[in-house]
Amino acid sequence: MTYYKKRVDENQNQIKHTFIALGASVLDLSRVGQGCPDLLIGYKGVSCLVEIKRDSKAAFTDPQVKFMQTWRGGAVSRIDSVDAAIRLIKMLDMG
């Protein structure tokens, strides 16, 4: 098995703090590996897995695709900007 240092996208810290500022709890999962999404957010009784991407063109890795194909929980939200984080929280507010 090959181990490597997980690269964290440059915008992850800013997006994480945006979720917190909007009232969400945030658990950083970025060190878990094996395709696990970067963040678990909790907001108004809803838990949501979030995969942070550096921009709209960044592709999912093979382990991330496999994780999403086999995960039996809710969908993984792809977030690549502060604006996308705000949209996710607004969407959760409507639910």
Secondary structure, DSSP 8 states (H G I E B T S, - for coil): ---------TTHHHHHHHHHHTT-EEEE-TTS-TT--SEEEEETTEEEEEEE-SSTT----HHHHHHHHH--SS-EEEE-SHHHHHHHHHHHHH-
